[in-house]
């Protein structure tokens, strides 16, 4: 069994437990549930840099990354540097996050927030909305075509945008549908955790122009981004290379200035 399979088994148990503690009706009564969402896809389309910066404390592949800074400090540093959006990892067991991180980020900044999570149930989409997310991530590797359609349509009914993550051509071809806003190519193989930027380059021309193209994982240099922009990518999800610095604000500001 690979790490992704383990995460999904644990996630199913977690969702059952959460539903028993906080019912959907309670999530829908959240003050944030009625708030207007900010469009991540529009921000990416209108940007020359397209950075989605990620808040991530640890990961199964890297272990501990950064526990020293608060969500507020990281989010504000990202916002002041001029990112297009912030990805907030909310998985607890494997990534050290929680929905509280999403809530704190929403209270700290006014940029689009992506809930980065292993979403397998509509309940998690209600959670995303009630904690201030503007967009959700769906992972093609763990969902059927029918599930992708049902979950993405449900998200859009709540005015949440959808970023679908794929890892290969087969996932991409079976999952393209009108209820998606952005298609992200993850350069990290979620089964082996190896990273290869060629994955994004190979899939670029297979993604229809209706969708914002996002490249995810393993991006750490200006050259990599320029090369990906030349193949049509408008968004770049970067977490580790920003988070591993104790001076996140200085690091991301310098990076963004170079990129511009």
C-alpha positions in Angstrom: 0.0 0.0 0.0 1.4 3.4 -1.0 1.2 6.6 1.1 -1.7 8.0 -0.9 -3.8 4.9 -0.2 -3.0 5.2 3.5 -4.0 8.9 3.5 -7.4 8.1 1.9 -8.2 5.3 4.3 -7.5 7.6 7.2 -9.4 10.5 5.6 -12.6 8.3 5.2 -12.4 7.6 9.0 -11.8 11.2 9.8 -14.7 12.5 7.7 -17.1 10.0 9.4 -15.9 11.2 12.8 -16.2 14.9 11.9 -19.7 14.4 10.6 -20.7 12.9 13.9 -19.3 15.9 15.8 -20.3 18.8 13.6 -23.3 18.2 11.3 -23.5 19.8 7.9 -26.3 22.1 9.0 -24.0 23.6 11.6 -21.3 24.3 8.9 -23.9 26.0 6.8 -24.7 28.4 9.7 -21.1 29.7 9.7 -20.8 33.5 9.2 -18.3 32.8 6.4 -20.7 30.5 4.6 -22.5 33.6 3.2 -19.4 35.5 2.2 -18.4 36.3 -1.4 -15.6 34.3 -2.8 -12.6 35.8 -4.4 -11.7 34.3 -7.8 -8.3 32.5 -7.8 -8.6 31.7 -11.5 -9.1 35.3 -12.5 -6.2 36.4 -10.4 -4.0 33.9 -12.2 -5.2 34.9 -15.6 -4.6 38.6 -14.9 -1.1 38.1 -13.4 2.3 38.0 -14.9 3.7 35.9 -12.0 0.9 33.5 -11.1 2.2 32.4 -7.7 0.0 30.4 -5.4 2.1 30.2 -2.2 1.5 27.4 0.3 1.3 27.1 4.0 2.7 23.7 4.9 4.2 22.6 8.2 5.4 19.1 7.2 4.9 16.4 4.6 5.3 12.7 4.4 8.2 13.1 1.9 10.1 15.8 3.7 9.2 15.5 7.4 9.1 18.7 9.4 9.4 21.8 7.2 8.5 24.8 9.4 6.7 24.9 12.8 8.2 28.3 13.8 5.8 30.7 12.2 2.1 31.2 12.7 -0.4 31.0 9.9 -1.0 34.7 10.3 2.7 35.5 9.8 3.0 33.3 6.7 -0.2 34.5 5.1 0.6 38.2 5.6 4.1 37.7 4.2 2.6 36.0 1.1 0.0 38.7 0.7 2.4 41.6 1.0 4.7 40.0 -1.6 1.8 40.0 -4.1 0.9 36.4 -4.5 -2.3 35.5 -6.5 -3.5 33.1 -3.9 -2.6 31.1 -0.8 -2.9 27.3 -0.6 -3.6 26.1 3.0 -2.9 22.5 3.8 -5.6 21.3 6.2 -4.7 17.6 6.6 -3.6 17.0 10.2 -2.1 13.5 10.4 0.3 13.8 7.5 0.8 17.5 7.0 0.3 19.1 10.4 -2.6 21.3 9.3 -6.2 21.9 10.2 -9.3 23.8 9.2 -8.3 26.3 11.9 -5.4 27.2 9.7 -7.9 28.1 6.9 -9.9 30.2 9.3 -6.8 32.1 10.6 -5.6 32.7 7.1 -9.0 34.1 6.1 -9.0 36.4 9.2 -5.5 37.6 8.2 -5.6 38.3 4.5 -7.8 39.3 1.6 -6.4 37.1 -1.2 -8.0 33.9 -2.6 -7.6 30.8 -0.4 -7.3 27.3 -1.7 -8.2 24.5 0.7 -5.5 21.9 0.0 -7.0 18.7 1.2 -7.7 15.1 0.2 -11.4 15.7 -0.6 -13.6 12.6 -0.9 -16.9 13.9 0.4 -19.3 16.9 0.0 -19.0 17.4 3.7 -15.3 18.6 3.2 -16.5 21.1 0.6 -19.0 22.5 3.1 -16.2 22.7 5.6 -14.0 24.6 3.1 -16.8 27.2 2.5 -17.6 27.6 6.2 -13.9 28.2 7.0 -13.3 30.9 4.4 -12.0 29.0 1.4 -12.5 30.4 -2.2 -11.4 27.3 -4.0 -10.9 23.6 -3.4 -8.5 21.0 -4.7 -9.8 17.7 -6.1 -7.2 14.9 -6.8 -8.0 12.8 -9.9 -5.9 9.9 -8.6 -8.3 9.2 -5.7 -11.6 10.0 -7.3 -13.7 8.4 -10.1 -14.9 10.6 -13.0 -18.4 10.5 -11.5 -17.1 11.7 -8.1 -15.1 14.5 -9.7 -18.2 15.7 -11.5 -20.4 15.5 -8.4 -17.9 17.1 -6.1 -16.9 19.9 -8.6 -20.6 20.7 -9.4 -21.4 20.8 -5.6 -18.4 23.2 -5.1 -19.5 25.5 -7.9 -23.1 25.5 -6.4 -21.4 27.1 -3.3 -19.5 29.6 -5.5 -16.2 27.8 -4.8 -13.7 27.4 -7.7 -12.2 24.0 -8.4 -8.6 23.1 -9.1 -8.3 19.5 -10.4 -5.0 17.9 -9.8 -3.7 15.3 -12.3 -0.5 13.3 -12.6 -0.6 11.8 -16.0 -2.4 11.9 -19.4 -4.9 9.2 -18.5 -6.1 11.1 -15.4 -6.3 14.3 -17.4 -8.3 12.9 -20.3 -10.9 11.2 -18.2 -11.4 14.2 -15.9 -11.8 17.2 -18.2 -15.3 18.6 -17.6 -17.0 22.0 -17.6 -17.4 22.2 -13.8 -13.6 22.7 -13.3 -11.9 26.1 -13.3 -8.2 25.2 -13.1 -6.2 22.1 -14.0 -3.1 21.5 -11.9 -0.4 19.1 -13.0 1.4 17.7 -9.9 5.1 17.1 -10.7 5.3 14.9 -7.6 4.3 11.3 -8.0 2.0 10.8 -5.0 2.8 7.1 -4.9 6.6 7.4 -4.9 7.0 11.2 -4.0 9.6 11.6 -6.7 9.4 15.0 -8.5 9.9 15.6 -12.2 9.0 19.0 -13.8 8.8 17.3 -17.2 5.4 16.0 -16.2 4.0 19.6 -16.5 5.8 20.1 -19.8 4.5 16.8 -21.3 0.8 17.5 -20.3 0.7 21.2 -21.2 -0.6 21.0 -24.7 -3.3 18.4 -23.7 -5.0 20.9 -21.4 -7.7 22.9 -23.2 -7.3 26.7 -23.0 -10.7 27.0 -21.2 -8.9 26.0 -18.0 -6.2 27.9 -16.1 -3.1 25.7 -16.2 -1.3 25.3 -12.9 2.0 23.5 -12.3 2.5 22.1 -8.8 5.4 20.8 -6.7 9.1 20.9 -7.2 9.2 24.5 -8.5 12.0 26.5 -6.9 13.7 28.6 -9.6 12.7 31.6 -11.8 14.0 29.6 -14.8 11.6 26.8 -14.1 8.7 29.2 -14.0 9.7 31.0 -17.2 10.0 27.7 -19.0 6.6 26.6 -17.8 5.1 30.0 -18.8 6.4 29.4 -22.3 4.3 26.2 -22.4 1.1 27.9 -21.3 1.1 27.7 -17.5 -0.4 30.7 -15.7 -0.3 29.3 -12.1 2.6 27.9 -10.0 1.9 26.3 -6.6 5.0 26.7 -4.4 5.2 25.7 -0.8 8.4 24.0 0.4 10.9 26.4 -1.0 9.2 29.3 0.7 8.2 27.5 3.9 11.7 26.1 4.7 13.0 29.6 5.1 12.9 31.3 8.6 12.6 34.6 6.7 9.6 33.7 4.6 8.7 37.4 4.0 12.2 38.3 2.7 12.5 35.1 0.7 9.2 35.4 -1.2 9.5 39.2 -1.7 12.9 38.7 -3.4 11.6 35.8 -5.5 8.6 37.8 -6.7 10.7 40.8 -7.6 13.0 38.7 -9.6 10.1 37.0 -11.4 8.6 40.4 -12.3 
